[in-house]
Amino acid sequence: MYHTGIIRLITEAGALPLYDLSYGGFTKSFYVPAYRMFVASLSLISGTDPATTAALATIAFGVAAAAAIYLLGREIGGEWVGVCAAFLFVLSPEITIYTIRPFPEVLGIPLMLLAFYFVVKQRLGLAIIASVLTALTHQTTAVVLGAVLLVYGLLARDKKSFVALACAAAAYFAWQLVSLNSLDILSMRQIALKESGAITLSHIERIGAFALLFAPFALPAIARDWKKHAMTLSFLVATLLLAKNDWFGIGIFNDRLFTYFAIAAVLVGAIGLAEIWKALEATEWK
Amino acid sequence: MIAVALPALDYHVSPWLNPVVLPGEVEAAKWAHGTTGLFLADIFGGELVMGFAGKPSLVGGDWAANARAPEQMSDMHEFYLTDSADKAISIWQKYNASYAWFPSRQVYAGYGWITLNEDKMGDPRFEIAYSNSEVRVYKLRSTS
């Protein structure tokens, strides 16, 4: 609800407030602005209360996220992978938990998935736009975006991935410089004090039973043509390392970053489910 | 697949659908839109005030840029727990607050769920600014 508060102030004042509402309102507003500005614009255009607009926008962004993973899955493995990815996406408890509340992550996720889609399609301009918008929508999603693009750029030797990453990073740090007069991320309290929640068995279950069940069936397909599945592998590896950053003595935002690992796992599960379908089609036993 | 997945979805997601705040608090938050100043509230009440009224709360929201966030959570926790009106007023004045939020539920200010102690708000230095069946909002009584 606190993001809705800022959205309300934007609609009332016509500008982003200089100071935040959080924890007394004593600090300058530094949160990346795209989600708030966009929802505020929708509120003003429609004449709807910001709280109602934010709630309705959450539904729209959630649908967009399912559509975005369909596009990414289709680009990676064909129509069936796209359909299976969208299907497993909407059945995932972890993803559902983080796409039913009015906060920036619910817009960040579809933007991030679109960035990956455009990178795989080698559409650099659109990849840059999606990456920059992701960076200006949600900081945590931007970290995931950056990590995945880095791994993908190395794995697939794709320089365009690095260009998109650099543009996203530049956009984020430009915003931080403007809002906080500082490029220092490490002094942020949540990072300095290591805000995090442990990843438990319950988290694994929250990925979704069927994504977990079908994921192993994806292994032969990935092993046969790992270059084709470079984005999937990059997504999986990067998000696993981020979610379990305590392995490296970091221990920050583990539970938040786990959501993105769940999305990657859904993609892998979709590839596995599609492989089963193809095998059944090949035997003419449907 | 759906017959298996949907109950699992319901099991895991349902706790997150609990709004925590009471319907009466939503009405109070709408009333708060016409106020000015800082609210002393728990994280859930505070974010409700932010969302519906656009007013700051001592705790709640994003604490990334506030070095004093743990201290504020501790003070808010103490504000709700203490039975001393003097202690409550010292915390109130420390932050130059305008209102205090007392809902008819347990509260969470950052250090665990607690049952708030509202007896101290009967002190004559406090008065009720707004109330309904589910929440009372206090202010300091004007001495002028």
Interface residues (C-beta under 8 A of the other chain):
Chain A: M1 Y2 H3 T4 G5 I6 R8 L9 E12 D20 L21 S22 Y23 G24 G25 F26 T27 K28 F30 Y31 A51 L91 P93 E94 T96 I97 I100 R101 L180 M188 R189 Q190 I191 L193 S202 E205 R206 G208 A209 F210
Chain B: M1 I2 V4 A5 L6 A8 L9 Y11 H12 V13 W16 L17 L38 E47 L48 V49 M50 G51 F52 A53 G54 K55 P56 S57 L58 V59 G60 G61 D62 W63 A64 A65 N66 A67 R68 A69 P70 Q72 Y95
